[in-house]
Amino acid sequence: MRLTIIRDDSAVGVDGVFRRIDLSSLRANVRAVQWNGTSGHIEYDDTANTLFTNIAEFQSFVDLWKSAASEQITSLTAPSPDQMKAAALARINTAYQSKVRELTAVYPEEEVKSWALQEAEAKTWFSNPQAHTPWLDSAAEARSISKADLAAKITTKAAAFAGVHGQLTGKRQRLQDMIVALGDFPTPQQLDDIKW
């Protein structure tokens, strides 16, 4: 079963058949839900999309759909090919963002924000040990290690992160290319077969 929930249209679609449903019990920040039968993604107003693999949270909306009047919403049709491709791309991007967040989850957000500065100062120091590197100086002093040791740690971690991040980004781009290569009229199954 494929499921689509569109909050702003008060619409629930099951296998491409849409009915107007009371969505007042849907979490307030959920804008839309897409489920392909085995997995799906939730689109939010205020945060990045997330993946899910258990439809239980949304089963009540399927039940409401089943009990609703059988008249379909005439102004809402099955998603267009462009909408289906956009949903598939959103699903891939959500999986990508989730994997990248896993890489950085053990670090405080403010530290992650400083990574580019850390790497830049470490590289600057390696090319000119007399260069002005206030972040590197302060961090090395606070850690009670030499600037050389800290700069080495930073560049080693940066290279490792770049390699993994590059793999994830390359995979996301390959999957995006596969979606685009399906042309103007992909089938839902073709899009569903492109998985993270």
C-alpha positions in Angstrom: 0.0 0.0 0.0 1.2 3.5 -0.9 0.1 6.3 1.4 0.2 10.1 0.9 -0.9 12.6 3.5 -1.1 16.2 2.6 -2.0 18.4 5.5 -2.8 21.6 3.7 -5.3 19.9 1.4 -6.7 17.7 4.2 -6.1 14.9 1.9 -5.1 11.2 2.3 -4.3 9.1 -0.7 -4.1 5.3 -0.6 -2.7 3.8 -3.8 -3.4 7.0 -5.7 -7.0 7.4 -4.6 -7.4 10.6 -2.5 -10.2 11.5 -0.1 -10.7 14.5 2.1 -10.0 13.4 5.7 -9.9 15.3 9.1 -6.2 15.7 9.8 -6.6 17.6 13.0 -4.9 14.8 14.9 -1.8 14.9 12.7 1.2 16.4 14.5 1.1 20.2 14.0 4.5 20.5 12.3 4.0 17.6 9.8 3.3 19.0 6.3 3.2 15.8 4.4 3.8 12.0 4.6 4.9 9.7 1.8 4.9 5.9 2.3 5.9 3.4 -0.5 4.8 0.2 1.2 8.0 -0.5 3.0 9.4 2.9 4.0 8.6 6.6 3.8 9.5 10.1 4.8 7.8 12.8 6.8 8.1 16.4 5.6 8.0 19.0 8.4 7.4 22.8 8.4 10.2 23.6 10.8 12.9 20.9 10.4 14.5 18.6 7.9 12.6 15.6 6.5 12.9 12.3 8.3 12.7 8.7 7.2 10.4 6.1 8.9 10.0 2.4 8.4 6.8 1.7 10.5 3.5 3.1 9.4 1.8 2.5 12.7 1.8 6.2 13.6 -0.3 7.0 10.5 -2.5 3.9 10.4 -5.4 5.9 12.0 -5.4 8.1 8.8 -5.6 5.0 6.6 -8.5 3.8 8.8 -10.2 7.2 8.4 -9.6 7.0 4.6 -11.3 3.6 4.5 -14.3 4.8 6.4 -14.7 8.0 4.5 -17.3 8.5 1.8 -16.1 6.8 -1.3 -16.2 9.9 -3.4 -12.8 10.9 -4.4 -11.4 14.4 -4.3 -11.8 15.6 -7.9 -9.5 18.6 -7.5 -6.7 16.3 -6.3 -5.4 13.6 -8.6 -2.6 11.2 -8.3 0.8 12.9 -8.2 2.2 14.1 -11.5 5.4 12.6 -12.7 7.3 15.7 -11.6 5.7 15.5 -8.1 6.7 11.8 -7.9 10.2 12.6 -8.9 10.4 15.4 -6.4 9.1 13.1 -3.7 11.8 10.5 -4.6 14.5 13.1 -4.6 13.3 14.4 -1.2 13.4 10.8 0.1 17.0 10.4 -1.1 18.0 13.8 0.3 16.4 12.9 3.7 18.4 9.7 3.8 21.6 11.5 2.9 21.0 14.2 5.5 20.4 11.5 8.1 23.7 9.8 7.3 25.6 13.0 7.4 24.0 13.9 10.8 25.2 10.4 12.1 28.8 11.5 11.3 28.5 14.6 13.3 26.2 13.5 16.1 28.9 13.0 18.7 30.1 16.6 18.4 28.4 19.7 19.7 26.9 21.9 17.0 29.2 24.8 17.8 32.2 22.6 17.4 31.0 21.3 14.0 30.5 25.0 12.9 34.2 25.6 13.7 35.5 22.7 11.6 36.3 24.8 8.5 38.2 27.4 10.7 40.0 24.6 12.5 41.1 23.0 9.2 42.1 26.3 7.6 44.2 27.3 10.6 45.9 23.9 10.8 46.8 24.0 7.1 48.0 27.6 7.5 50.2 26.7 10.5 51.7 23.7 8.6 52.6 26.0 5.6 53.9 28.8 7.9 54.4 28.1 11.6 54.7 31.8 12.2 51.2 32.5 10.8 48.5 34.1 13.0 46.2 31.2 14.1 44.2 32.4 17.1 41.8 29.4 17.2 44.6 26.9 17.0 46.7 28.7 19.6 43.8 28.8 22.1 42.6 25.3 21.6 46.1 23.8 21.9 46.7 25.8 25.1 43.3 24.7 26.5 44.0 21.0 25.6 47.6 21.2 26.9 49.1 19.9 23.7 51.4 21.4 21.1 50.1 23.3 18.1 51.8 20.7 15.9 50.0 17.8 17.6 46.6 19.6 17.5 47.1 20.6 13.8 47.9 17.0 13.0 44.8 15.7 14.8 42.6 18.3 13.0 44.0 17.5 9.5 43.7 13.8 10.1 40.1 14.0 11.2 39.3 16.5 8.4 40.7 14.1 5.8 38.7 11.1 7.2 35.5 13.2 7.3 36.0 14.4 3.8 36.4 10.9 2.5 33.2 9.6 4.1 31.3 12.8 3.3 32.5 12.5 -0.3 31.2 8.9 -0.5 27.8 9.9 0.9 27.5 12.9 -1.4 28.6 10.8 -4.4 26.0 8.2 -3.6 23.3 10.9 -3.2 24.3 12.4 -6.6 24.3 9.0 -8.3 20.8 8.2 -7.0 19.6 11.7 -8.1 21.1 10.9 -11.6 19.2 7.6 -11.7 16.0 9.4 -10.9 16.6 12.0 -13.6 17.6 9.3 -16.1 14.1 7.8 -15.8 12.9 10.6 -18.0 9.6 12.5 -17.9 7.2 9.6 -17.1 8.7 7.3 -14.4 6.5 4.8 -12.8 6.0 4.8 -9.0 7.7 1.4 -8.9 10.8 2.6 -10.8 11.1 5.5 -8.4 10.6 3.2 -5.4 13.3 0.9 -6.6 15.9 3.7 -6.2 16.7 3.3 -2.6 19.4 4.7 -0.3 
